[in-house]
Amino acid sequence: MPKLDARLTAMRASAALRKRVEAFARAESARVAEDSLGGTAYSSIVLGAELEAKEAAVAAVEQGSKKRAPAVTDAEAKRADDALNIAYKKLDKTEALRDAQRAWIAYRDALAAHYVERWQGAATPDALRREIITQLTRERTKVLLSAGVSAD
């Protein structure tokens, strides 16, 4: 994990963003490992899931720091948000899922602030925020879909 921390530092991620990445990785690992709670593999599943979640979050920071997300319209952003809400609503509302989703939202918002600052002047702040949030929302929807949810 120190290498991931170094990568965040290299991207000039704020302390707030680094904190949100950590919190999301921990919460997401608990969500992923929830079905194995009490099993002998639980600890290794948690550690693996935490590393995977943190790696994905750091990669998203790096990608957003090096290249802009595709521009999106308000309608495209709404469709992405609607798809995420459909996927989320179809999952059992466990405490681990709620915690992971709340942590993801905080991480998403911190990354959006980082992204808007990084690409300041390339587009309006609203357009920049919309494009990165839409990209992250689409990615999160895929994660929830892989948990066995199908979006209608």
C-alpha positions as CSV (number, residue, x, y, z in Angstrom):
1,M,0.0,0.0,0.0
2,P,2.9,2.5,0.4
3,K,3.4,2.4,-3.3
4,L,-0.2,3.4,-3.8
5,D,0.2,6.2,-1.3
6,A,3.3,7.4,-3.2
7,R,1.3,7.4,-6.4
8,L,-1.4,9.6,-4.8
9,T,1.3,12.0,-3.5
10,A,2.7,12.2,-7.0
11,M,-0.7,13.3,-8.4
12,R,-0.8,16.0,-5.7
13,A,-3.8,14.5,-4.2
14,S,-5.0,16.6,-1.2
15,A,-5.1,15.1,2.3
16,A,-8.9,15.1,2.0
17,L,-8.8,13.0,-1.2
18,R,-6.2,10.6,0.3
19,K,-8.4,10.2,3.4
20,R,-11.5,9.5,1.2
21,V,-9.6,6.9,-0.9
22,E,-8.6,5.1,2.3
23,A,-12.1,5.2,3.8
24,F,-13.7,4.0,0.6
25,A,-11.2,1.1,0.3
26,R,-11.9,0.0,3.8
27,A,-15.6,0.2,3.4
28,E,-15.6,-1.4,0.0
29,S,-13.5,-4.3,1.3
30,A,-16.0,-4.9,4.1
31,R,-18.8,-4.9,1.5
32,V,-17.0,-7.4,-0.7
33,A,-16.1,-9.7,2.2
34,E,-19.4,-9.5,3.9
35,D,-20.6,-12.9,2.7
36,S,-17.5,-14.5,4.2
37,L,-17.8,-13.0,7.6
38,G,-16.8,-15.5,10.2
39,G,-15.1,-17.8,7.6
40,T,-11.5,-18.8,7.6
41,A,-10.8,-16.8,4.4
42,Y,-12.4,-13.6,5.7
43,S,-9.2,-11.8,6.6
44,S,-7.5,-12.5,3.3
45,I,-10.7,-11.5,1.3
46,V,-10.8,-8.2,3.2
47,L,-7.1,-7.4,2.6
48,G,-7.4,-8.4,-1.1
49,A,-10.6,-6.4,-1.6
50,E,-9.1,-3.4,0.2
51,L,-6.0,-3.5,-2.0
52,E,-8.1,-3.8,-5.2
53,A,-10.4,-1.0,-4.2
54,K,-7.5,1.3,-3.3
55,E,-5.7,0.4,-6.6
56,A,-8.9,1.3,-8.6
57,A,-9.3,4.6,-6.7
58,V,-5.7,5.6,-7.2
59,A,-5.9,4.6,-10.9
60,A,-9.0,6.9,-11.2
61,V,-7.1,9.8,-9.6
62,E,-4.1,9.2,-12.0
63,Q,-6.4,8.9,-15.0
64,G,-8.2,12.1,-14.1
65,S,-4.9,13.9,-13.5
66,K,-3.5,12.9,-16.9
67,K,-6.5,13.0,-19.2
68,R,-9.9,14.6,-19.1
69,A,-13.0,12.4,-18.9
70,P,-15.3,12.6,-21.9
71,A,-17.6,15.6,-22.0
72,V,-21.2,14.7,-21.1
73,T,-24.6,16.4,-21.3
74,D,-26.9,16.9,-18.4
75,A,-29.1,14.1,-19.8
76,E,-26.2,11.7,-20.0
77,A,-25.2,12.4,-16.5
78,K,-28.8,11.8,-15.3
79,R,-29.0,8.5,-17.2
80,A,-25.7,7.4,-15.5
81,D,-27.1,8.4,-12.1
82,D,-30.4,6.7,-12.7
83,A,-28.6,3.5,-13.7
84,L,-26.5,3.6,-10.5
85,N,-29.7,4.1,-8.4
86,I,-31.4,1.2,-10.1
87,A,-28.5,-1.1,-9.4
88,Y,-28.2,0.1,-5.8
89,K,-31.9,-0.4,-5.1
90,K,-31.8,-4.0,-6.3
91,L,-29.1,-4.9,-3.8
92,D,-29.9,-6.0,-0.3
93,K,-29.4,-2.9,1.9
94,T,-26.8,-4.3,4.3
95,E,-24.9,-2.0,6.6
96,A,-21.7,-2.8,4.7
97,L,-23.3,-1.8,1.4
98,R,-24.7,1.5,2.8
99,D,-21.3,2.3,4.4
100,A,-19.4,1.5,1.2
101,Q,-21.8,3.6,-0.9
102,R,-21.5,6.5,1.5
103,A,-17.7,6.2,1.4
104,W,-17.8,6.0,-2.4
105,I,-19.9,9.2,-2.6
106,A,-17.4,11.1,-0.3
107,Y,-14.5,9.7,-2.4
108,R,-16.3,10.6,-5.6
109,D,-16.9,14.2,-4.4
110,A,-13.2,14.6,-3.3
111,L,-12.0,13.3,-6.6
112,A,-14.3,15.7,-8.4
113,A,-12.9,18.6,-6.5
114,H,-9.3,17.5,-7.4
115,Y,-10.3,17.0,-11.0
116,V,-11.9,20.5,-11.3
117,E,-8.8,22.1,-9.8
118,R,-6.5,20.1,-12.1
119,W,-8.4,21.0,-15.3
120,Q,-9.3,24.6,-14.2
121,G,-9.9,26.7,-17.3
122,A,-10.4,23.8,-19.7
123,A,-14.1,24.0,-19.3
124,T,-16.6,25.5,-16.8
125,P,-16.3,24.0,-13.3
126,D,-19.9,22.6,-13.7
127,A,-18.9,20.8,-16.9
128,L,-15.7,19.4,-15.4
129,R,-17.6,18.2,-12.3
130,R,-20.3,16.6,-14.5
131,E,-17.9,14.8,-16.7
132,I,-15.8,13.2,-13.9
133,I,-18.8,12.4,-11.7
134,T,-20.5,10.7,-14.7
135,Q,-17.4,8.7,-15.5
136,L,-17.1,7.6,-11.8
137,T,-20.8,6.8,-11.6
138,R,-20.6,4.6,-14.6
139,E,-17.7,2.7,-13.1
140,R,-19.5,2.3,-9.8
141,T,-22.6,1.0,-11.6
142,K,-20.4,-1.7,-13.2
143,V,-19.1,-2.7,-9.8
144,L,-22.6,-3.0,-8.4
145,L,-23.7,-4.9,-11.5
146,S,-20.9,-7.3,-10.9
147,A,-22.3,-8.0,-7.5
148,G,-25.2,-9.7,-9.3
149,V,-27.5,-6.8,-10.1
150,S,-29.0,-6.2,-13.5
151,A,-30.0,-2.7,-14.6
152,D,-33.2,-2.7,-16.5
